[in-house]
């Protein structure tokens, strides 16, 4: 099974070993709708060190990760 996660618009592909009943530990912090709105008001910035830490933690769970590169328009 595959899934895509986004961090500041940067997609990362997750590949799980099973077709179903997969789990991923993500911690206990998720934004409410109000929190999501505050992020855009407060001017938060992408943190590469945090991204690398999070990817490492996911990888330790046996999940395969791949960077997704944007495709170029052929116009």
Residue frames as a rotation matrix with the C-alpha (Angstrom) as fourth column:
UNK 1
0.586 0.810 0.000 0.00
0.810 -0.586 0.000 0.00
0.000 0.000 -1.000 0.00
UNK 2
-0.573 -0.744 0.342 1.18
0.747 -0.646 -0.155 3.51
0.337 0.167 0.927 -0.73
UNK 3
0.635 0.682 -0.361 0.31
0.760 -0.636 0.135 6.90
-0.138 -0.360 -0.923 0.75
UNK 4
-0.170 -0.654 0.737 1.57
0.599 -0.663 -0.450 10.44
0.783 0.365 0.504 0.33
UNK 5
0.388 0.213 -0.897 2.28
0.853 -0.453 0.261 12.86
-0.350 -0.866 -0.357 3.18
UNK 6
0.370 -0.217 0.903 2.87
0.503 -0.771 -0.392 16.59
0.781 0.599 -0.176 2.73
UNK 7
0.210 -0.346 -0.914 5.14
0.846 -0.404 0.347 18.91
-0.489 -0.847 0.208 4.69
UNK 8
-0.016 -0.090 -0.996 4.81
-0.127 -0.988 0.092 22.51
-0.992 0.128 0.005 3.54
UNK 9
0.641 0.438 -0.630 3.69
-0.647 -0.134 -0.751 21.27
-0.414 0.889 0.198 0.16
UNK 10
-0.359 -0.817 -0.452 6.62
-0.923 0.381 0.044 18.85
0.137 0.433 -0.891 -0.26
UNK 11
0.715 0.692 -0.099 5.20
-0.678 0.721 0.145 15.38
0.172 -0.036 0.984 -1.00
UNK 12
-0.573 -0.793 0.206 6.84
-0.816 0.575 -0.058 12.23
-0.073 -0.202 -0.977 0.35
UNK 13
0.246 0.623 -0.743 5.68
-0.664 0.666 0.339 8.80
0.706 0.410 0.577 -0.79
UNK 14
-0.278 -0.232 0.932 5.25
-0.866 0.481 -0.139 6.13
-0.416 -0.845 -0.335 1.89
UNK 15
0.001 0.254 -0.967 5.28
-0.633 0.749 0.196 2.46
0.774 0.612 0.161 0.94
UNK 16
0.143 0.176 0.974 3.93
-0.932 0.354 0.073 -0.01
-0.332 -0.919 0.214 3.46
UNK 17
-0.824 -0.567 -0.010 4.84
-0.547 0.789 0.280 -3.70
-0.150 0.236 -0.960 3.44
UNK 18
-0.652 0.665 0.363 1.22
0.522 0.742 -0.421 -4.89
-0.550 -0.085 -0.831 3.65
UNK 19
-0.708 0.467 0.529 -1.76
0.430 -0.309 0.848 -4.12
0.560 0.828 0.018 1.43
UNK 20
0.272 0.835 0.479 -4.00
-0.109 -0.468 0.877 -3.33
0.956 -0.291 -0.037 4.41
UNK 21
0.902 0.185 -0.390 -4.10
0.359 0.177 0.916 -2.91
0.239 -0.967 0.094 8.21
UNK 22
-0.124 -0.978 0.165 -0.98
0.707 -0.204 -0.677 -0.70
0.696 0.033 0.717 8.17
UNK 23
0.840 0.311 -0.445 -0.14
0.541 -0.558 0.630 1.63
-0.053 -0.770 -0.636 11.03
UNK 24
-0.108 -0.867 0.487 2.17
0.560 -0.458 -0.691 4.59
0.822 0.198 0.534 11.45
UNK 25
0.227 0.093 -0.970 2.97
0.935 -0.301 0.190 6.25
-0.274 -0.949 -0.155 14.77
UNK 26
0.071 -0.135 0.988 2.63
0.645 -0.750 -0.148 9.99
0.761 0.647 0.034 14.22
UNK 27
-0.909 -0.413 -0.057 2.77
0.301 -0.557 -0.774 11.40
0.288 -0.721 0.630 17.71
UNK 28
-0.246 0.833 -0.495 0.12
0.943 0.087 -0.322 13.31
-0.225 -0.546 -0.807 19.56
UNK 29
-0.397 0.062 -0.916 0.17
0.073 -0.992 -0.099 16.75
-0.915 -0.106 0.390 17.96
UNK 30
-0.471 0.338 0.815 -2.35
0.877 0.077 0.474 17.51
0.097 0.938 -0.333 15.24
UNK 31
-0.994 0.081 -0.070 -3.70
-0.075 -0.994 -0.079 20.95
-0.076 -0.073 0.994 14.40
UNK 32
-0.124 0.992 -0.019 -7.33
0.614 0.061 -0.787 21.80
-0.779 -0.109 -0.617 14.89
UNK 33
0.335 0.311 0.889 -9.00
0.913 -0.340 -0.225 23.90
0.232 0.888 -0.398 12.19
UNK 34
0.999 0.006 -0.038 -8.20
0.019 -0.942 0.336 27.02
-0.034 -0.337 -0.941 14.23
UNK 35
0.345 -0.937 0.062 -4.58
0.075 0.094 0.993 25.89
-0.936 -0.338 0.103 14.55
UNK 36
-0.056 -0.310 0.949 -4.34
0.943 0.295 0.152 25.44
-0.327 0.904 0.276 10.78
UNK 37
0.709 0.381 0.594 -5.62
0.572 -0.803 -0.168 28.99
0.413 0.458 -0.787 10.29
UNK 38
0.893 -0.406 -0.193 -3.13
-0.112 -0.617 0.779 30.35
-0.435 -0.674 -0.596 12.83
UNK 39
0.131 -0.883 0.450 -0.21
0.656 0.417 0.629 28.76
-0.744 0.213 0.634 10.98
UNK 40
0.079 -0.075 0.994 -0.91
0.946 -0.309 -0.099 30.92
0.314 0.948 0.047 7.93
UNK 41
0.889 0.291 0.354 -1.35
0.174 -0.929 0.326 34.07
0.424 -0.228 -0.876 10.06
UNK 42
0.815 -0.575 -0.064 1.80
-0.019 -0.137 0.990 33.53
-0.579 -0.806 -0.123 12.18
UNK 43
0.653 -0.579 -0.488 4.06
-0.722 -0.284 -0.631 33.07
0.227 0.764 -0.604 9.17
UNK 44
0.565 -0.455 0.688 5.47
-0.216 0.723 0.656 29.66
-0.796 -0.519 0.310 10.08
UNK 45
0.219 -0.602 -0.768 8.41
-0.975 -0.100 -0.200 28.38
0.044 0.792 -0.608 8.07
UNK 46
0.859 -0.022 -0.512 9.52
-0.109 0.968 -0.225 24.98
0.501 0.249 0.829 6.88
UNK 47
0.394 -0.739 0.546 12.18
-0.856 -0.080 0.510 23.41
-0.334 -0.668 -0.665 9.13
UNK 48
0.292 -0.341 -0.894 14.50
-0.668 0.596 -0.445 21.01
0.685 0.727 -0.053 7.27
UNK 49
-0.773 -0.616 0.149 15.91
-0.519 0.479 -0.708 19.54
0.365 -0.625 -0.690 10.48
UNK 50
-0.310 0.752 0.582 12.41
-0.668 0.263 -0.696 18.71
-0.676 -0.605 0.420 11.72
UNK 51
0.572 0.521 -0.634 11.49
-0.820 0.356 -0.448 17.19
-0.008 0.776 0.631 8.35
UNK 52
-0.133 -0.725 -0.676 14.60
-0.582 0.609 -0.539 14.97
0.802 0.322 -0.503 8.40
UNK 53
-0.831 -0.098 0.547 13.85
-0.543 0.357 -0.760 13.92
-0.121 -0.929 -0.350 12.01
UNK 54
0.093 0.968 0.235 10.25
-0.753 0.222 -0.619 13.02
-0.651 -0.119 0.749 11.14
UNK 55
0.517 0.039 -0.855 11.32
-0.760 0.481 -0.437 11.06
0.394 0.876 0.278 8.05
UNK 56
-0.574 -0.796 -0.194 13.89
-0.556 0.552 -0.622 9.17
0.602 -0.249 -0.759 10.12
UNK 57
-0.625 0.405 0.668 11.25
-0.600 0.298 -0.742 8.26
-0.499 -0.864 0.057 12.70
UNK 58
0.509 0.829 -0.233 8.90
-0.774 0.322 -0.545 6.98
-0.376 0.457 0.806 10.00
UNK 59
0.197 -0.535 -0.822 11.71
-0.716 0.494 -0.493 4.99
0.670 0.685 -0.286 8.39
UNK 60
-0.767 -0.512 0.387 12.47
-0.625 0.459 -0.632 3.31
0.146 -0.726 -0.672 11.74
UNK 61
-0.067 0.844 0.532 8.93
-0.658 0.363 -0.659 1.88
-0.750 -0.394 0.531 11.60
UNK 62
-0.504 -0.225 0.834 9.87
0.308 0.855 0.417 -0.14
-0.807 0.467 -0.362 8.50
UNK 63
0.673 0.738 0.038 8.09
0.369 -0.292 -0.882 2.18
-0.641 0.608 -0.469 6.08
UNK 64
-0.304 -0.762 0.572 9.88
0.908 -0.049 0.417 2.90
-0.289 0.646 0.706 2.81
UNK 65
0.466 0.407 -0.786 10.03
0.247 -0.912 -0.327 6.61
-0.850 -0.042 -0.525 1.91
UNK 66
-0.278 -0.512 0.813 10.64
0.953 -0.041 0.300 8.29
-0.120 0.858 0.499 -1.45
UNK 67
-0.508 0.078 -0.858 10.81
-0.007 -0.996 -0.086 11.93
-0.861 -0.037 0.507 -2.46
UNK 68
0.276 0.658 0.701 8.26
0.849 0.175 -0.499 12.90
-0.451 0.733 -0.510 -5.07
UNK 69
-0.747 -0.588 -0.309 9.64
0.338 -0.737 0.586 15.26
-0.572 0.333 0.749 -7.69
UNK 70
0.198 0.853 -0.483 7.26
-0.174 -0.454 -0.874 17.62
-0.965 0.257 0.059 -9.46
UNK 71
-0.004 -0.127 0.992 6.68
0.885 0.460 0.063 16.94
-0.465 0.878 0.111 -13.14
UNK 72
-0.726 -0.282 -0.627 7.50
-0.022 -0.902 0.431 19.63
-0.687 0.327 0.649 -15.68
UNK 73
0.483 0.875 -0.035 4.76
0.042 -0.063 -0.997 20.85
-0.874 0.480 -0.068 -17.95
UNK 74
-0.412 -0.641 0.647 5.67
0.677 0.260 0.689 20.20
-0.610 0.722 0.326 -21.58
UNK 75
0.681 0.718 0.141 4.22
0.648 -0.502 -0.572 23.47
-0.340 0.481 -0.808 -22.84
